[in-house]
Amino acid sequence: MATIPLTANANGSFRWETVTGDDVGEALLLPRGGTITTVHVIGTFGAALTLQGSVDGENWFTLVDMNGNDVSFIAAGAAEISTAARAIRPSAASSVSDVDVHIAINA
């Protein structure tokens, strides 16, 4: 298990690269007051990659999309999330092979 560093893209979005089994991403702090976020995942899955939120940076929960579904991927895809969480991160199940997570914040 490793903590994957967060990288800023030139277009203002962010990414976690090469998330593998049991990894979590470095926490991405969100603007106060809530945000709409779009997440896009690509790569070789093998198991679920889940997007988590936290209000204190220590206790994490699974985020839900705009329809109330858990934000969890077993294949390439995207989701929109509306959240007032203070931080978000990806969390990989033990069999995840190599997933890149891209995220755009729309305050």
N, C-alpha and C positions, 0 to 999 in steps of 0.2 A: 504494500500500500504506500502510495506517495501522494503528496499534495502537488498538483499540477499548477504551475504559475499562470497567472492571467496576463495576457498580452493585449495591448491596444492596437487596433488596426488604423490605418491612415484615414479611413472614412468615418472615424468616431465610434465604431462598434468595437467589440472585444472578442477574444477567443481563448479557449483552452485547447492545446494541441496534444495529441497522442495520449488520450485518457485510456488507461487499460484497467485490468481486473483489480477491483477494490480501491482504485484511486478516487480521490475527491479533488475538486478544483479549489484554488485559492478563492476566498470570498470576494465577490464583487459588491461593493457598497452601492446602494441605490439612493437616489435623491429623496429627501424627506417629503412626506405628504403623499406618497404613492406614485406609481409609474405603470405604464403599459410597456411590456417587454416582448420582443420577438426572439425566439431561440430557433436555431437551425442546426441540425446534427448530420454529420456524414461519416462514413468509415465502415469498419468491419465490426459488427456487434457481438454476436455469440451469446449475449444476455442483455438484460435491460440497463439502460443508462437513465437515471432519474434526475430531474432538476429539483433542488431543495431550496427552501427559504429559511431565514432565521430572523428573529427580532433582537437577539442578544449576542449573536456570533458564536454561541456555544451549543445551543440546542437547535437541531435542524428538523424540518418537516417537509414532506413532499408537497410541492406546489401543484395547483390545479389550473387548467386552462379556462378560457372564457365560458366553456360549457360545463364546468365542474368536474372534468375528467383529470385524473392524475397525469402530470407531465412526465411521461416515461416512454422511452423509445426502445424498440428492438430492431429497428431498421431506420435508414435515413428518413428524415422528416422535419417538420417545423411545427411550432405552436406559438400562440399569442397568450400572454399572461398579464393579468391586471393584479398588482399586488402592492401592499403597503409594507411588506417585509423590508427590513433594513439591509439585508444582504442575501445574495443567491449564489449557488454553486452547483456544478454537476457532481453526481455520485455514481460510480460504476459498480455493477455487480461483479462477482469474482471471475466470470467467464468472458467479460468484455475484452475484445482483442485490441482494437485501435480506433478510437473515435475522436473526431475533432468537433468541438462545440463552439458555435458562433452565436453571438448575442448582440442585439441592438436595443438600446434604451431610449424610450420616447417619453420624456418627462411631461 
